[in-house]
Amino acid sequence: DELPGTGLGLSVSYNMVQDHGGELSVASELDKGTTFTVRIPIREDEEEKQQERIATKRQASPGDGIYRILVVDDEGPIRDIASHVLSDHEVWTANCGQRALELIEEHVFDYAFLDIIMPGGPDGFEVFDALKLKSPDTKIVIMTGKVPDRELNEYASEAHCLIKKPFALSDIANAIT
């Protein structure tokens, strides 16, 4: 039994294109198909800006400025996007709660980005609890499309921050403080 898609792919793609100063448009004709057009401007100074962002991060971060980060989400595109945004750091990914628990036993993380709803095994709350027990200094970022309820609010109050899906790329980058 597979769960149906959550519809986040287009929203995440749109935000990524927007963050790069681009445009995403769609044209659709009944019985003929749909065309998505992505336009991203070419910027010659982009590499220089990227180096400036890395330098700023390193100055503001302890030690060598490289954090050990765990990203846990059952949706591959979300793991990929978060890993891309956090690529200046050491990033481990897990596609399920069980794999996340294994990584928590093997490594200590500075940050953990956790999806809450994951099918077939430990959910994000269980991973959160395991992280707090094993590594209380890990800053936990909850990433979820879950409607807020009492349980989520309790965990969010203990978390470093909460990012609601769909999110902008800057939400991921800004969670590293």
PLY file of the C-alpha trace (Angstrom):
ply
format ascii 1.0
element vertex 177
property float x
property float y
property float z
element edge 176
property int vertex1
property int vertex2
end_header
0.00 0.00 0.00
1.54 3.23 -1.16
0.32 6.58 0.07
-0.81 9.05 -2.57
1.44 12.01 -3.34
1.06 15.12 -1.24
1.33 17.55 -4.14
4.44 19.20 -2.72
6.61 18.62 -5.79
5.26 21.50 -7.86
5.20 23.86 -4.90
8.79 23.03 -3.94
9.87 23.37 -7.60
8.12 26.73 -7.87
9.84 28.01 -4.71
13.24 26.79 -5.91
12.83 28.54 -9.27
11.61 31.72 -7.51
14.60 31.66 -5.13
16.88 31.71 -8.18
15.07 34.70 -9.72
13.35 32.56 -12.31
9.86 31.88 -13.58
7.81 28.71 -13.81
4.78 28.69 -16.12
2.34 26.06 -17.27
0.24 25.65 -20.41
-2.30 22.87 -20.72
-4.63 21.73 -23.50
-7.31 19.15 -22.94
-6.40 15.84 -24.61
-3.07 17.27 -25.84
-0.97 17.52 -22.69
0.69 19.94 -20.35
3.91 21.89 -20.77
5.87 23.33 -17.87
8.41 26.03 -18.76
11.22 26.94 -16.37
13.24 30.09 -16.98
16.25 30.75 -14.77
18.47 33.76 -15.50
22.17 33.29 -16.11
24.22 35.23 -13.59
27.93 35.54 -14.15
28.51 36.73 -10.61
26.65 33.77 -9.02
29.85 31.86 -8.16
31.26 34.94 -6.41
28.02 35.38 -4.43
28.10 31.70 -3.43
31.67 32.09 -2.15
30.60 35.14 -0.13
27.70 33.18 1.41
30.06 30.33 2.36
32.58 32.76 3.87
29.83 34.48 5.88
28.56 31.11 7.16
32.03 30.02 8.19
32.66 33.26 10.10
29.37 32.92 11.96
29.77 29.21 12.76
31.80 27.53 15.48
34.93 25.54 14.67
35.43 25.08 10.96
31.89 26.23 10.16
30.81 22.86 8.88
27.85 21.30 10.66
26.92 17.61 10.73
23.28 17.50 9.61
20.72 14.71 9.41
17.79 15.09 6.97
14.94 12.62 7.47
12.02 12.57 5.04
10.25 9.76 3.18
9.98 11.99 0.07
13.12 11.86 -2.07
12.70 15.32 -3.64
12.48 16.96 -0.23
15.62 15.15 0.97
17.38 16.19 -2.24
16.36 19.84 -1.95
17.34 20.07 1.72
20.67 18.37 0.98
21.30 20.81 -1.87
20.54 23.86 0.28
22.75 22.49 3.08
25.56 21.32 0.78
28.13 23.54 2.50
27.86 21.12 5.44
28.19 17.37 6.03
24.73 15.99 5.30
23.38 12.50 5.97
19.93 11.52 4.72
17.43 8.91 5.79
14.28 7.92 3.92
12.55 6.42 6.95
12.51 6.53 10.71
14.35 3.22 11.06
17.31 4.41 8.96
17.36 7.66 10.95
17.59 5.70 14.22
20.53 3.72 12.82
22.35 6.93 11.84
21.69 8.44 15.27
23.43 5.45 16.84
26.44 5.87 14.53
26.88 9.67 14.53
26.36 12.82 16.54
24.61 15.59 14.62
24.58 19.34 15.13
21.22 19.64 13.38
18.45 17.24 12.41
15.69 18.10 9.94
12.79 15.74 10.65
9.62 14.98 8.75
6.94 13.91 11.22
4.65 11.71 9.14
6.53 8.74 7.69
4.79 5.49 6.82
5.88 2.03 7.90
7.97 2.29 11.01
9.15 4.86 13.50
7.68 8.28 12.79
9.33 11.66 13.26
8.21 11.93 16.89
10.00 8.68 17.73
13.14 9.88 15.94
12.86 13.21 17.83
12.71 11.36 21.17
15.70 9.17 20.25
17.75 12.22 19.26
16.95 14.05 22.50
17.97 10.98 24.49
21.19 10.20 22.59
22.29 13.73 21.71
20.46 16.44 23.69
22.51 19.24 22.09
21.32 18.43 18.57
19.14 21.25 17.23
16.02 19.66 15.79
14.11 21.28 12.95
10.65 19.85 12.32
9.57 19.89 8.65
5.93 18.97 8.25
2.72 19.46 6.37
0.85 18.01 9.36
-2.01 20.09 10.65
-0.96 21.44 14.06
-2.40 19.53 16.99
-1.51 19.20 20.65
1.23 16.60 20.07
2.89 18.58 17.27
2.73 21.78 19.30
4.40 20.05 22.27
7.26 18.79 20.10
7.55 22.12 18.27
8.01 23.88 21.61
11.10 21.70 22.25
12.43 21.98 18.69
14.91 24.51 17.35
12.22 25.56 14.85
9.25 24.34 12.82
9.12 24.59 9.03
5.72 24.12 7.42
5.51 22.33 4.07
5.51 23.54 1.41
8.56 25.60 2.30
10.91 28.01 0.57
14.59 27.15 0.17
15.42 30.07 2.43
13.43 28.38 5.26
15.95 25.52 5.25
18.98 27.81 5.07
17.64 30.12 7.80
17.14 27.20 10.21
20.92 26.91 10.58
21.71 29.53 13.21
0 1
1 2
2 3
3 4
4 5
5 6
6 7
7 8
8 9
9 10
10 11
11 12
12 13
13 14
14 15
15 16
16 17
17 18
18 19
19 20
20 21
21 22
22 23
23 24
24 25
25 26
26 27
27 28
28 29
29 30
30 31
31 32
32 33
33 34
34 35
35 36
36 37
37 38
38 39
39 40
40 41
41 42
42 43
43 44
44 45
45 46
46 47
47 48
48 49
49 50
50 51
51 52
52 53
53 54
54 55
55 56
56 57
57 58
58 59
59 60
60 61
61 62
62 63
63 64
64 65
65 66
66 67
67 68
68 69
69 70
70 71
71 72
72 73
73 74
74 75
75 76
76 77
77 78
78 79
79 80
80 81
81 82
82 83
83 84
84 85
85 86
86 87
87 88
88 89
89 90
90 91
91 92
92 93
93 94
94 95
95 96
96 97
97 98
98 99
99 100
100 101
101 102
102 103
103 104
104 105
105 106
106 107
107 108
108 109
109 110
110 111
111 112
112 113
113 114
114 115
115 116
116 117
117 118
118 119
119 120
120 121
121 122
122 123
123 124
124 125
125 126
126 127
127 128
128 129
129 130
130 131
131 132
132 133
133 134
134 135
135 136
136 137
137 138
138 139
139 140
140 141
141 142
142 143
143 144
144 145
145 146
146 147
147 148
148 149
149 150
150 151
151 152
152 153
153 154
154 155
155 156
156 157
157 158
158 159
159 160
160 161
161 162
162 163
163 164
164 165
165 166
166 167
167 168
168 169
169 170
170 171
171 172
172 173
173 174
174 175
175 176
